[in-house]
């Protein structure tokens, strides 16, 4: 297993459509492992192969333990050739992306989805998901088609810069220092 470099915008490879996996073999399983390790190191809850410069339809996800009510919580999900079979409902929620660092946006997505693909052994699987898992699956499948969450924003007012606590603290200290002068 190896931690790979995560591509960030405006890298053109993020905009390319990924090729289908012909067979889940040892090479694809090694890619799954590298992606999981890379995602954990970032840290994130999902990663698509194009985000590490590999043009294959491969994604990994792992929801945090605190995501109650989902039987797949805390377990890695490995999918080759994931395909959205059905989607219903709609809600606008916040998303971020390892390839768009420093920002979050409010994106409208389906609340319930059914996704099918191949697991790490090459067996067909079907996942019925809602909540965060449904959102994450849609987000990662978008990556396979060269689509970023920022493309799905309803307007520029839906994108926000993340201010890290350190920046906030130093900015507040500088402001306080100027006020005391």
C-alpha positions in Angstrom: 0.0 0.0 0.0 1.1 3.5 -0.8 -0.1 7.0 -0.2 -0.6 8.7 -3.6 -0.7 12.4 -4.5 -4.2 13.8 -4.7 -4.7 16.0 -7.7 -6.3 19.4 -7.1 -8.1 21.9 -9.4 -7.2 23.0 -12.0 -5.5 19.7 -13.0 -7.1 18.7 -16.3 -7.0 15.0 -15.4 -9.9 15.7 -13.0 -12.1 16.6 -15.9 -11.5 13.5 -18.0 -14.0 10.6 -18.1 -12.6 7.4 -16.6 -12.4 4.1 -18.4 -14.3 1.0 -17.2 -12.4 -1.7 -15.4 -12.3 -4.8 -17.5 -11.6 -7.1 -14.6 -11.0 -6.7 -10.9 -7.5 -8.3 -10.6 -4.6 -7.9 -8.3 -3.7 -4.6 -10.0 -7.1 -3.2 -9.3 -7.1 -4.6 -5.7 -3.7 -2.9 -5.1 -5.3 0.4 -6.5 -8.2 0.0 -4.0 -5.7 -0.4 -1.2 -3.6 2.6 -2.2 -6.7 4.7 -2.5 -8.0 3.7 0.9 -4.7 4.5 2.5 -4.5 7.9 0.6 -8.1 8.7 1.6 -7.4 7.9 5.3 -4.2 10.0 5.2 -5.9 13.1 3.7 -8.3 12.5 5.6 -11.5 12.0 3.7 -14.6 9.7 3.4 -14.4 9.0 -0.3 -11.9 9.0 -3.2 -12.1 8.3 -6.9 -9.2 6.9 -9.0 -9.1 10.1 -11.2 -8.3 12.1 -8.1 -4.9 10.3 -7.9 -4.3 10.4 -11.7 -5.7 7.0 -12.5 -8.3 7.1 -15.3 -10.3 4.0 -14.2 -13.8 3.8 -12.8 -12.8 2.9 -9.3 -14.0 4.5 -6.0 -13.5 3.9 -2.3 -15.6 5.2 0.6 -15.6 4.8 4.3 -18.2 6.6 6.5 -17.1 7.8 10.0 -18.2 5.6 12.9 -20.6 8.3 14.1 -22.9 7.8 11.1 -25.5 5.8 12.9 -28.2 3.8 11.2 -26.1 2.7 8.2 -25.0 -0.9 8.2 -21.9 0.0 6.1 -20.7 2.6 8.6 -17.0 2.2 9.5 -16.4 -0.4 6.8 -14.5 0.4 3.6 -16.5 0.2 0.4 -14.6 -0.7 -2.7 -16.4 -0.3 -6.1 -15.3 -0.8 -9.7 -17.5 0.5 -12.4 -20.1 2.0 -10.0 -23.3 3.0 -11.7 -26.2 4.9 -10.3 -29.3 2.7 -11.0 -31.9 4.9 -9.4 -32.2 8.0 -7.4 -35.1 9.7 -5.6 -35.7 12.6 -3.3 -33.7 15.8 -3.1 -31.9 17.8 -0.5 -29.2 20.5 -0.5 -26.3 19.8 1.9 -22.7 20.8 2.4 -20.0 19.0 0.5 -16.2 19.3 0.4 -13.7 17.6 -1.8 -10.0 16.6 -1.4 -9.4 17.9 -5.0 -10.9 21.3 -4.1 -9.1 22.1 -0.9 -10.1 25.0 1.3 -13.7 25.2 0.1 -17.1 23.7 0.8 -20.4 24.2 -1.1 -24.1 23.4 -0.8 -25.1 20.9 -3.5 -28.5 19.5 -4.3 -28.4 15.7 -4.6 -30.8 12.7 -4.3 -31.5 11.6 -0.8 -31.8 7.9 -1.7 -29.9 6.0 -4.4 -29.2 2.5 -5.6 -25.7 1.9 -7.0 -24.4 -1.2 -8.5 -20.8 -2.2 -9.4 -18.1 -4.7 -8.7 -16.6 -5.3 -5.2 -12.9 -5.9 -4.6 -13.3 -9.6 -5.6 -15.0 -8.7 -8.8 -18.5 -9.8 -7.7 -21.6 -7.8 -8.6 -22.9 -5.8 -5.7 -25.9 -3.5 -5.2 -26.0 -0.8 -2.5 -29.1 0.9 -1.4 -28.1 4.1 0.4 -29.5 7.2 1.9 -28.1 10.1 3.9 -24.3 10.7 3.8 -23.6 7.4 2.0 -26.0 8.3 -0.8 -24.4 11.8 -1.1 -20.8 10.3 -1.1 -21.6 7.7 -3.7 -23.0 10.4 -6.0 -20.1 12.7 -5.4 -17.5 9.9 -6.2 -19.4 8.7 -9.3 -19.4 12.3 -10.6 -15.5 12.3 -10.4 -15.5 9.3 -12.7 -17.3 11.4 -15.3 -15.0 14.5 -14.8 -17.6 16.4 -12.8 -16.7 18.2 -9.6 -19.2 19.2 -6.9 -18.5 22.9 -7.7 -20.1 22.2 -11.2 -23.3 21.3 -9.4 -23.6 24.5 -7.3 -26.8 26.4 -8.0 -24.8 29.7 -7.8 -21.5 31.2 -6.6 -23.2 32.2 -3.3 -23.3 28.4 -2.4 -19.5 28.1 -2.3 -17.6 29.0 0.9 -13.9 29.3 1.8 -12.9 27.2 4.8 -11.2 29.3 7.5 -8.9 27.2 9.6 -8.9 27.7 13.3 -5.3 28.8 13.2 -6.0 31.5 10.6 -9.1 32.6 12.6 -7.0 32.8 15.8 -4.1 34.7 14.2 -6.6 37.0 12.3 -8.5 37.7 15.6 -5.2 38.4 17.4 -4.0 40.8 14.7 -7.4 42.6 14.8 -7.3 42.8 18.6 -3.7 44.0 18.4 -4.7 46.8 15.9 -7.6 47.8 18.1 -5.4 48.1 21.1 -3.0 50.5 19.3 
